[in-house]
Amino acid sequence: MNLELRHLKTIRAIADAGSLTRAATALGLAQPALSAQLKRIERALGGMLFERGRDGVRATALGDLILDRARVVLPAVSELQEEAVRFAREGALGHRLGGTHGPLLGGLVDRLARSGPGAPVTTYTSWSEREIAGGVVAGRLDFALVGVCGDSSPPEAGRLAWTEVARDPVYVMLAEGHPLASRSEIALAELSGEAWTDVPGDGCFGDCFAAACVRAGFLPGCVYETDTTSCVHLVQVGRAVGLCRATFPATPGLVTRPLAGTPLIWRHLLGWHPEGRAASRAPDVLAHARTAHAEALARSAARTPATSAAIPAATPAAASNAASAALAPGLRPVRPPAGS
């Protein structure tokens, strides 16, 4: 016979009661049944746990050892059960968010945490839009907060519901000492000789950017793909320029400016599984995401009229890509033809 939790409870009840008769009453058992059970437990443990006498029972040395362990194990198991029940209850009410890097995710976390202090909010971030969408499909995440270039389609478009949070013009990020930094807007063609920096991403933004450059009459040359901090540093020291969203936060040493004619648009999207546990909460989360976007714009590096308010919002989409970094993700190095 293997020792079980119910056996530890029986041993503790006998010790607390001080007699088999009183312990049987407390446990709702007949005294002979309790005596037989105790004998089976003692055989399994290899020795007597209690000395029986006319005045009741007293724990043996082996009994004291088992009781010491039982007084630790039983409360721990009870606490574990309470925590599991609480986690299951709160987990059903909580929010598991996935997104790429950027201020919108942090703003959404803050608003959800403030609106429901008792409901946990957890996050998962990745450079991969496909990974985030896949997490929602698999049920590991409740919501995906991502972005797409223009009207591009998302990963898992047929399995997830996507709704537009907002849309922004794509900005260029320059060192504050750059010759074009004083301009209110900059034509993409004026940046034809620049090196570029970006963060990773597996969406289509790199292709969209390259196409915009071709329409402007050039092909982008050197592209430094690195993390956000390094991208900002390369811009600050004048080594490169970068593309960013209008929500990019104010940062010392650099400025952001809209591109003339708005050649690139960024759509912020919220996605969820239509049959998932969080589907009924999507309208509330969407409202918080839109407010978080408005707050991010108010704190952005370039609070100009050419923000997302100037761009007509699309109707709620049931399709979208994913890439929600503060910097525009996934520029691919496109080299000019030899001799050009």
Secondary structure, 3 states (H helix, E strand, C coil): CCCCHHHHHHHHHHHHHCCHHHHHHHHCCCHHHHHHHHHHHHHHHCCCCEEEECCEEEECHHHHHHHHHHHHHHHHHHHHHHHHHHHHHHHHHCEEEEECCCHHHHHHHHHHHHHCCCCCEEEEECCCHHHHHHHHHCCCCCEEEEEEECCCCCCCCCCCEEEEEEEEEEEEEEECCCCCCCCCCECHHHHCCCCEEEECCCCCHHHHHHHHHHHCCCCCCCEEECCHHHHHHHHHCCCCEEEEECCCECCCCEEEEEECCCCCEEEEEEEECCCCCCHHHHHHHHHHHHHHHHHHHHCECCCCCCCHHHCCCCCCCCCCCCCCCCECECCCCCCCCCCC
